[in-house]
Amino acid sequence: MESLRCIIVDDEEGAHLVLGHYIKGTSSLALTGNFYNAVDAMDFIFKNPVDVLFLDINMPGLSGMEMLEAMSNPPLIVLTTAYTQYALEGYKYQVVDYLVKPFEFAKFMAAIDKVFARYKPPVASNTASTIGQMANNSLMLKVDGGIIRIITGSISHIQSYGNYVKVFTDEKMYLSASTTIEIEQQLDKRYFKRIHRSYIVALSRIQQLEGTQVHLENGLILPVGKTYKRELQEHFMSKN
């Protein structure tokens, strides 16, 4: 079996050094990411395979528990914290183990033993459609002072709106305190393309490319900037 892919989410450098040392000393584990806040970690998890998440609870911004609350299908979780009062709450999220800082290598390995007891290798499938792949991806949005997760497959287009961004989905429009660049960095470029400095569009929602405009399946017509027109044309030519 290949090594389990692990990431560390903790706002303290010392925790990264200790856990990183333990992980690198264990041949069955591979460290694939270090994150100092929950938002960056979630963005990584939604775009990359992660088997094990070593997660601190008390972090500025989004806490570890809030991060777990926001994920519908998290990897195996090992909580790492200096506070014992969250142990019971952790089991609500099917946490594998709870390591109280500072912990020795023996405690760490005991947690890893529980991880392998719980781990189920993913089943390979070649039948997933493009829409299915999109449905498994998520976008984290800053909305009304908090952070929400929306499925990217529900997004039709995104519009720059001053210091905000409008994200249009099948259900509603979300006004997010983000930039189009921040949003674009979270999106899979196979399914979304910037067509104008103010617009990003889901390629599957485009019905027609006509001159300097695109027609979406919902009847909306959006402008195409000169900088983006050639790349958009090449994309549709390659599909024919």
HUKAMO-V667038 format. One record per residue. N is the residue number from 1. SS is DSSP state (helix for helix, strand for strand, loop for the rest). OMEGA is omega in degrees with one decimal (none if undefined). Layout:
N/SS/OMEGA  N/SS/OMEGA
//
This chain:
1/loop/177.9  2/loop/179.1  3/loop/176.3  4/strand/-178.3  5/strand/-173.7  6/strand/167.9  7/strand/178.8  8/strand/176.6  9/strand/-175.8  10/loop/-179.4  11/loop/-178.8  12/loop/-179.3  13/helix/-179.1  14/helix/179.4  15/helix/178.3  16/helix/-179.3  17/helix/-178.2  18/helix/-178.7  19/helix/178.1  20/helix/178.6  21/helix/179.6  22/helix/-178.0  23/helix/-179.3  24/helix/177.8  25/loop/-178.8  26/loop/-172.4  27/loop/-178.6  28/loop/-179.9  29/strand/175.9  30/strand/179.2  31/strand/-176.9  32/strand/179.2  33/strand/174.2  34/strand/-178.1  35/strand/-175.9  36/loop/173.0  37/loop/-172.7  38/helix/-175.9  39/helix/178.6  40/helix/179.6  41/helix/180.0  42/helix/177.4  43/helix/179.6  44/helix/-177.7  45/helix/-178.4  46/helix/-177.8  47/helix/-174.8  48/loop/177.3  49/loop/177.0  50/loop/-179.2  51/loop/-175.1  52/strand/178.6  53/strand/173.2  54/strand/-166.1  55/strand/171.1  56/loop/-178.4  57/loop/-176.3  58/loop/177.2  59/loop/177.6  60/loop/-177.8  61/loop/179.3  62/loop/-179.3  63/loop/178.3  64/helix/179.3  65/helix/177.6  66/helix/176.2  67/helix/178.2  68/helix/179.7  69/helix/-175.4  70/helix/-176.6  71/loop/179.8  72/loop/-178.1  73/loop/-176.2  74/loop/171.6  75/loop/175.3  76/strand/-172.1  77/strand/167.9  78/strand/179.3  79/strand/178.6  80/strand/-174.3  81/strand/177.4  82/loop/-174.8  83/loop/-176.2  84/loop/-172.3  85/loop/-178.1  86/loop/-174.3  87/helix/-178.0  88/helix/179.5  89/helix/-179.8  90/helix/-178.3  91/helix/173.4  92/loop/-179.0  93/loop/179.2  94/loop/177.1  95/loop/-177.3  96/loop/-179.7  97/strand/-173.9  98/strand/-178.4  99/strand/179.6  100/strand/179.2  101/loop/-10.7  102/loop/-179.2  103/loop/-178.9  104/loop/-178.6  105/helix/179.5  106/helix/177.7  107/helix/178.6  108/helix/-178.4  109/helix/176.1  110/helix/177.0  111/helix/179.9  112/helix/175.8  113/helix/177.5  114/helix/178.0  115/helix/-178.2  116/helix/176.5  117/helix/-177.7  118/helix/-170.7  119/loop/175.0  120/loop/-179.5  121/loop/179.5  122/loop/177.8  123/loop/-178.6  124/loop/178.1  125/loop/179.7  126/loop/-174.0  127/loop/-178.1  128/loop/178.8  129/loop/177.4  130/helix/179.3  131/helix/178.6  132/helix/178.5  133/helix/179.9  134/helix/-177.0  135/helix/179.7  136/loop/-179.5  137/loop/-178.2  138/strand/177.5  139/strand/177.6  140/strand/-177.1  141/strand/172.8  142/strand/-175.7  143/strand/176.1  144/loop/176.4  145/loop/178.6  146/strand/179.1  147/strand/178.0  148/strand/178.2  149/strand/175.8  150/strand/179.6  151/strand/-175.4  152/helix/179.2  153/helix/179.3  154/helix/-175.5  155/strand/174.3  156/strand/178.6  157/strand/-176.8  158/strand/-175.7  159/strand/172.5  160/strand/-175.0  161/strand/-177.0  162/loop/178.0  163/loop/-178.6  164/strand/175.2  165/strand/173.8  166/strand/177.5  167/strand/-176.4  168/strand/178.3  169/strand/178.2  170/loop/-176.1  171/loop/-173.9  172/loop/174.6  173/strand/178.0  174/strand/175.5  175/strand/-172.3  176/strand/177.1  177/loop/-179.0  178/loop/172.6  179/loop/178.3  180/helix/178.1  181/helix/178.0  182/helix/179.2  183/helix/-177.0  184/helix/-179.7  185/helix/179.4  186/helix/-172.7  187/loop/176.4  188/loop/-174.5  189/loop/174.3  190/loop/-172.4  191/loop/-178.4  192/strand/180.0  193/strand/173.3  194/strand/-179.7  195/strand/-175.1  196/strand/-178.9  197/loop/179.6  198/loop/-173.6  199/strand/167.6  200/strand/-174.0  201/strand/170.5  202/strand/-174.3  203/helix/-179.1  204/helix/-178.3  205/helix/-178.4  206/strand/178.3  207/strand/-175.1  208/strand/171.3  209/strand/-175.3  210/strand/-179.6  211/loop/-179.6  212/loop/179.4  213/strand/168.8  214/strand/176.7  215/strand/178.2  216/strand/-176.9  217/loop/179.2  218/loop/177.7  219/loop/-179.1  220/loop/177.0  221/strand/-178.1  222/strand/179.8  223/strand/174.8  224/loop/-179.9  225/loop/-178.9  226/helix/-178.3  227/helix/-172.2  228/helix/-172.7  229/helix/-176.4  230/helix/-179.3  231/helix/179.0  232/helix/177.7  233/helix/-179.6  234/helix/178.7  235/helix/-177.4  236/helix/175.7  237/helix/-179.2  238/helix/-179.8  239/helix/-177.3  240/loop/none
//
